Amino acid sequence: MRILDMIKGLFTVREAAGQTIDDDEEGWRRLTGDTDRDLAPVTLRRSREISAWLWQANLMANRIIELPLAYLLADGVKLEVNDPDAQAMLNRFWNDPINSMDLKLEKKVRELALFGEQCYPAFVNDHSGHVRLGYLDPALIETVVTDPDNPEQPIGIVTVKDKKGGARRYRVIVNGDEDDLFSARTREIRDTFDDGNAFYFNINGLSSGARGRPDLLASADWLDAYDDFLFGEVDRNRYLRAFVWDVTIKGANEEAVKQRARDIEAPAPNSVRVHNDSEVWAAVTPDIKSADTSESARLLRNHVLGGATLPEHWYGGGGDVNRSTGESMGDPAFKMMSMRQRTIKYMLEQIARFAIRQWAQANQKAIDFGDGDFLPSAVFPEMIARDTTRYAAALQQVIAGAAHAVSNGFISKKLALRLIATVASQLGVEIDIDEALQEAIAAEQTEKGKDVFPDPLEK
């Protein structure tokens, strides 16, 4: 039975499923309609269990999760903010013995891929505003309640009931002024979530659905089929190596054959066997007419890897790949990883903004996120080492060409700097064009002994 068939509920015994509905939601209709594109609760729960099992037991599934994780996090991540006091606070948050983000971020990103969603209850120190993060297993989330006016925005989390019949209700953290963000009706609903605040993030979801989906959901059956295929090959090779001794006794009647069968023993390796010319021994191996199955294995493997946007040479399949084509074949994979990196960056920056807000409120410090001094940024290192030689050569040619064009009056200095900045950005250097132009003009005028500097925007 295929894994997705199991997910769809094709069992002799079926599980009961339901959904928690808030009492105060009765009689209200979403402005955007009643379409719910989430997986059924049983299906979602089963998909998470299977994803975790595949990650543990299936080599290819494990690599599909772990390879992007290594590219994203192997060199570490930092939270940065311009304000030195806010930076010190973020450092305390990151290195807090409970948060331990250097250690736990890897688990959080891994489980985001495996389960499709993550929920972190936030605990705030009333005196210092220091924030610590908890963890709520997605299996314990019964319902994600969304804004009735905007199904894209989650506003509350309802957990499954405990043994005493109680469920916790967490308010989803949204960085901003509630009066500006939500209608009066939505604020009333959010007020019913009074068991604490929590971050909620999901991936692979839809605008009209509240829940995420595991990365391995679509490939689960094919990963299982590839494992079955390889185990079948192991059995086939075992059969091919098997053999039996076929013994022919010439001129013997039935009784003599039976007597010899009772007395005969298979010879041990490197032993001596002695018989007369009336007895013939032959080792017989099975001939099952099996063709080479390497192409079938490659077809099935590439079907799974293609769905995960991973090139086959990352999984040991060379194919017709050299260094040049290998680098270009990795581009789609890095684009997908960049998309996931942007999601993780958003998650970390939202958590950092909340931590800064709580710290500022506790210390009665007025801050404005429109001011770049308090706007946090999650900084990721380059996923791969850049081949700087070609960009360095291109930069040299662009500088020479731009200088020639400026000297002949074909383009302005500002446009020339813009061309140079475009190539320099590929080397990891960001150039502020206006600032660089002012400095260049100032240096030129100083060299000429002039005190008046022209407006660079006029050039």
C-alpha positions in Angstrom: 0.0 0.0 0.0 1.4 3.4 -1.0 2.0 6.0 1.7 -0.4 8.6 0.3 -3.1 6.0 0.1 -2.5 5.5 3.8 -2.7 9.3 4.3 -6.0 9.5 2.5 -7.5 7.2 5.1 -7.8 3.9 3.2 -7.8 1.9 6.4 -10.0 -0.7 7.9 -10.2 1.4 11.0 -10.8 5.1 10.5 -10.0 7.9 12.9 -12.5 10.4 14.0 -11.7 14.0 13.0 -13.1 17.4 13.9 -12.3 21.0 14.2 -12.6 23.4 17.1 -15.0 26.3 16.4 -15.0 29.4 18.5 -18.4 30.1 20.1 -18.2 33.8 19.1 -17.6 32.9 15.5 -21.1 31.5 15.0 -23.3 33.5 12.7 -20.4 35.3 11.0 -19.3 34.7 7.4 -15.9 35.4 5.9 -15.9 38.3 3.5 -13.6 36.2 1.3 -15.8 33.2 1.1 -15.9 29.8 2.9 -13.4 27.9 0.8 -10.9 26.0 3.0 -8.0 24.5 1.0 -6.2 23.0 4.0 -5.6 19.2 4.2 -8.1 17.3 6.3 -6.9 17.1 10.0 -6.3 13.3 9.7 -4.4 13.8 6.5 -2.3 16.6 7.9 -1.4 14.7 11.0 -0.5 11.5 9.0 1.6 13.5 6.6 3.7 14.9 9.4 4.2 11.4 10.9 5.3 10.0 7.6 7.6 12.9 6.8 9.4 12.4 10.1 9.6 8.6 9.5 11.0 9.1 6.0 13.6 11.6 7.3 14.8 9.0 9.8 14.6 5.8 7.6 14.9 6.9 4.0 18.4 8.0 2.8 17.1 10.1 -0.1 14.4 11.8 2.1 17.0 12.6 4.7 19.3 14.3 2.1 16.3 16.2 0.6 15.8 17.8 4.0 19.4 18.0 5.2 21.2 19.3 2.1 19.3 22.6 1.9 19.6 22.9 5.7 23.4 22.7 5.5 23.6 25.3 2.8 21.3 27.7 4.7 22.8 27.3 8.2 26.2 25.6 8.2 28.1 28.9 8.5 25.8 30.5 11.1 23.3 33.3 11.2 23.4 36.7 13.0 20.8 39.2 14.0 22.0 42.8 13.5 20.7 46.2 14.4 22.3 49.6 14.2 21.4 50.8 17.7 24.2 49.5 20.1 21.8 49.0 23.0 19.3 47.1 20.9 22.2 45.0 19.5 23.3 44.1 23.0 19.8 43.1 23.8 19.5 40.9 20.7 22.8 39.3 21.6 21.4 38.4 25.0 18.3 37.0 23.4 20.3 34.9 20.9 22.6 33.5 23.5 20.1 33.0 26.3 20.5 29.5 27.7 16.9 28.7 27.0 16.8 30.2 23.5 20.2 28.8 22.5 19.5 29.9 18.9 22.9 28.7 17.6 21.9 25.2 18.6 18.1 25.3 18.2 17.8 27.2 14.9 18.9 24.1 13.0 16.1 22.0 14.6 13.5 24.7 14.0 14.4 25.0 10.3 14.5 21.2 9.9 11.1 20.8 11.5 9.7 23.6 9.4 10.5 21.5 6.4 9.3 18.2 7.9 6.0 19.5 9.4 5.2 22.5 7.3 4.6 24.8 10.2 6.2 26.0 13.5 4.7 27.6 16.6 6.8 29.3 19.3 5.1 30.6 22.5 6.9 33.7 23.7 7.5 34.4 27.4 8.4 38.0 28.3 10.1 39.2 31.5 7.8 41.9 33.0 10.8 43.9 34.4 13.4 43.7 31.7 11.3 42.8 28.6 13.7 39.9 27.9 12.0 37.3 25.6 12.4 33.6 25.7 10.9 31.2 23.1 9.1 28.0 23.8 8.0 25.3 21.4 4.6 23.9 20.5 4.7 20.6 18.6 2.5 21.0 15.4 0.9 17.7 16.4 -0.7 19.6 19.3 -2.2 22.3 17.2 -5.9 21.6 16.7 -6.9 24.8 14.9 -5.3 27.9 13.4 -7.9 30.7 13.5 -7.5 33.3 10.8 -8.9 36.9 10.5 -12.5 36.6 9.3 -11.8 39.5 7.1 -8.5 38.2 5.8 -7.9 34.4 5.6 -4.2 35.0 4.9 -3.6 36.4 8.4 -3.6 33.9 11.4 -4.7 35.5 14.6 -4.9 32.6 17.1 -3.8 29.0 17.9 -6.1 26.5 19.6 -4.3 23.4 20.9 -5.7 19.9 21.2 -7.4 19.1 24.5 -5.4 17.6 27.3 -6.5 14.7 29.5 -8.7 17.0 31.6 -10.5 18.4 28.5 -8.7 21.7 28.5 -7.2 23.4 25.5 -4.8 26.4 25.4 -5.5 29.4 23.2 -2.5 31.4 22.0 -2.7 34.8 20.4 -0.5 34.9 17.2 2.1 37.7 17.5 1.7 40.4 14.9 4.2 43.3 15.2 2.2 46.4 15.0 -0.7 48.4 16.6 -3.7 46.2 16.9 -6.1 49.1 16.3 -4.5 49.8 13.0 -4.1 46.2 11.9 -7.4 44.6 12.8 -11.1 45.5 12.7 -13.1 45.7 16.0 -14.6 42.3 15.3 -11.2 40.7 14.8 -9.9 42.3 18.0 -12.8 40.8 19.9 -11.8 37.4 18.6 -8.2 37.9 19.5 -9.1 38.9 23.0 -10.4 35.3 23.5 -6.9 34.0 23.0 -5.7 34.7 26.5 -3.2 31.9 27.3 -0.2 33.8 26.0 1.4 35.0 22.8 3.0 32.8 20.2 4.7 33.1 16.8 3.2 31.0 14.0 4.9 30.4 10.7 4.1 27.9 7.9 5.3 27.0 4.4 3.8 25.3 1.3 0.4 26.8 2.2 -2.3 28.6 0.3 -3.8 32.0 0.8 -7.2 30.4 1.5 -5.7 27.9 4.0 -4.4 28.4 7.5 -2.0 25.4 7.7 1.3 24.5 6.0 2.4 21.3 4.4 5.6 19.2 4.7 8.2 19.4 2.0 8.0 15.6 1.5 4.3 15.4 1.1 4.2 15.1 -2.7 7.3 12.8 -2.9 6.4 10.4 -0.1 5.1 7.6 -2.3 8.0 7.9 -4.7 10.6 7.9 -1.9 9.0 4.7 -0.6 8.9 3.2 -4.1 12.6 3.9 -4.6 13.3 2.2 -1.3 11.2 -0.8 -2.3 13.0 -0.9 -5.7 16.5 -1.0 -4.0 15.4 -3.7 -1.6 14.1 -5.7 -4.5 17.5 -5.3 -6.2 19.2 -6.6 -3.0 17.0 -9.7 -3.1 17.6 -10.2 -6.8 21.3 -10.1 -6.4 21.1 -12.5 -3.5 19.2 -14.9 -5.7 21.7 -14.5 -8.5 24.5 -15.5 -6.2 22.6 -18.6 -5.0 23.3 -22.0 -6.4 22.5 -25.7 -5.8 24.5 -28.9 -6.5 22.9 -31.0 -9.2 24.1 -34.6 -8.8 23.4 -37.1 -11.6 23.9 -40.8 -10.9 24.2 -42.9 -14.0 22.3 -46.2 -14.2 20.9 -45.9 -10.7 17.3 -47.0 -10.0 14.9 -45.2 -7.7 16.0 -46.9 -4.6 19.7 -46.2 -5.2 18.9 -42.5 -5.9 17.0 -42.2 -2.6 19.8 -44.0 -0.7 22.4 -41.7 -2.2 20.2 -38.6 -1.3 20.1 -39.7 2.3 23.9 -40.2 2.5 25.1 -37.2 0.4 26.4 -34.0 1.9 27.3 -30.8 0.2 31.1 -30.3 0.1 32.6 -27.6 2.3 34.7 -24.9 0.6 38.2 -26.1 -0.3 37.3 -29.7 0.5 38.0 -32.8 -1.5 35.2 -34.7 -3.3 35.9 -38.2 -4.7 33.5 -40.2 -6.9 33.5 -42.6 -9.8 32.5 -41.9 -13.4 28.8 -42.9 -12.7 28.3 -39.7 -10.5 28.3 -36.2 -12.1 28.2 -33.0 -9.9 27.3 -29.6 -11.3 26.7 -26.3 -9.7 23.4 -24.8 -11.0 22.6 -21.1 -10.7 19.3 -19.4 -11.4 18.8 -17.8 -14.8 16.0 -15.3 -14.2 16.6 -13.3 -17.4 17.0 -10.0 -15.5 18.1 -7.0 -17.5 20.3 -4.2 -16.1 18.1 -2.0 -13.9 20.4 0.9 -13.4 18.5 3.1 -15.9 15.2 2.3 -14.1 16.8 3.2 -10.8 18.1 6.5 -12.3 14.7 7.3 -13.7 13.0 6.8 -10.4 15.7 8.6 -8.4 15.6 11.6 -10.8 11.9 11.8 -10.6 12.1 12.3 -6.8 15.2 14.6 -7.0 13.6 16.7 -9.8 10.5 17.2 -7.6 12.8 18.4 -4.8 14.8 20.6 -7.4 18.0 18.9 -6.6 20.5 17.8 -9.4 21.3 14.1 -9.6 25.1 14.6 -9.2 24.4 15.9 -5.6 23.1 12.4 -4.8 26.0 10.4 -6.3 24.6 10.2 -9.9 27.2 11.5 -12.3 25.4 11.3 -15.6 26.9 13.5 -18.4 28.1 16.1 -15.9 31.3 18.0 -15.9 32.4 21.0 -13.7 30.8 23.6 -16.0 27.5 21.9 -16.4 27.4 20.8 -12.8 27.6 24.4 -11.6 24.8 25.5 -13.9 22.7 22.6 -12.9 22.8 23.7 -9.3 21.3 27.1 -10.1 17.6 26.0 -9.8 18.4 24.4 -6.4 20.1 27.5 -5.1 17.1 29.6 -6.3 14.8 27.4 -4.3 17.1 27.6 -1.3 17.1 31.4 -1.6 13.3 31.4 -1.4 13.5 29.3 1.8 16.2 31.5 3.1 14.0 34.6 2.6 11.3 32.8 4.7 13.7 32.0 7.5 15.0 35.6 7.4 11.5 36.9 7.7 10.8 34.6 10.7 14.0 35.7 12.5 13.4 39.4 11.8 9.8 39.2 13.1 11.0 37.5 16.3 13.8 40.1 16.7 11.3 43.0 16.2 9.1 41.5 18.9 12.1 41.2 21.2 13.1 44.9 20.6 9.5 46.1 21.2 9.3 44.3 24.5 12.7 45.6 25.6 11.7 49.1 24.6 8.4 49.0 26.4 10.0 47.6 29.6 12.6 50.3 29.5 10.2 53.1 28.5 12.2 53.7 25.4 10.5 55.2 22.3 11.5 53.5 19.1 10.4 53.8 15.5 11.0 50.8 13.2 10.8 53.3 10.3 14.2 54.5 11.7 16.9 52.2 10.4 18.6 52.2 13.8 16.0 49.9 15.3 15.1 47.8 12.3 16.7 44.3 12.8 18.2 42.3 10.0 19.0 38.5 9.9 22.4 38.2 8.1 23.1 34.9 6.3 26.5 34.1 4.8 26.8 33.2 1.1 25.5 29.7 0.5 28.3 29.0 -1.9 31.8 30.4 -2.5 31.6 32.8 -5.5 33.9 32.4 -8.4 35.2 36.0 -8.2 37.7 35.7 -11.0 35.2 36.3 -13.8 33.5 39.1 -11.9 36.9 40.7 -11.2 37.7 40.6 -14.9 34.3 42.0 -15.8 34.7 44.8 -13.2 38.0 45.8 -14.8 36.5 45.9 -18.3 33.4 47.9 -17.1 35.6 50.5 -15.3 37.7 51.0 -18.4 34.7 51.2 -20.7 32.8 53.5 -18.3 35.8 55.9 -18.0 36.2 56.0 -21.8 32.4 56.7 -22.2 32.6 59.5 -19.6 35.7 61.1 -21.1 33.9 61.2 -24.5 30.7 62.6 -23.0 28.6 59.6 -23.9 27.3 59.0 -20.4 27.3 60.8 -17.1 29.5 60.0 -14.1 26.5 58.9 -12.2 25.5 56.4 -14.8 29.1 55.1 -15.0 29.1 54.6 -11.2 25.8 52.7 -11.5 27.3 50.3 -14.1 30.4 49.8 -11.8 28.1 49.2 -8.8 26.1 46.6 -10.6 29.2 44.5 -11.2 30.7 45.2 -7.8 27.5 43.9 -6.1 28.4 40.4 -7.6 31.6 40.5 -5.5 29.6 41.3 -2.4 30.4 45.0 -2.4 27.5 47.5 -2.1 28.3 51.0 -3.5 26.2 54.0 -2.5 26.2 55.8 -5.8 25.5 59.3 -4.6 27.9 59.1 -1.8 30.7 57.6 -4.0 30.1 60.4 -6.6 30.3 63.1 -4.0 33.6 61.7 -2.7 35.0 61.4 -6.2 34.1 65.0 -7.1 35.4 66.2 -3.8 38.7 64.4 -4.3 38.9 65.8 -7.9 38.2 69.4 -6.8 40.6 69.2 -3.9 43.3 68.0 -6.2 42.6 71.0 -8.4 42.6 73.3 -5.4 39.0 74.4 -5.7 36.6 74.9 -2.8 33.2 74.8 -4.5 31.9 71.4 -5.3 29.2 71.0 -7.9 25.9 69.2 -7.2 26.5 65.5 -8.2 22.9 65.2 -9.4 23.6 67.7 -12.1 26.2 65.5 -13.7 
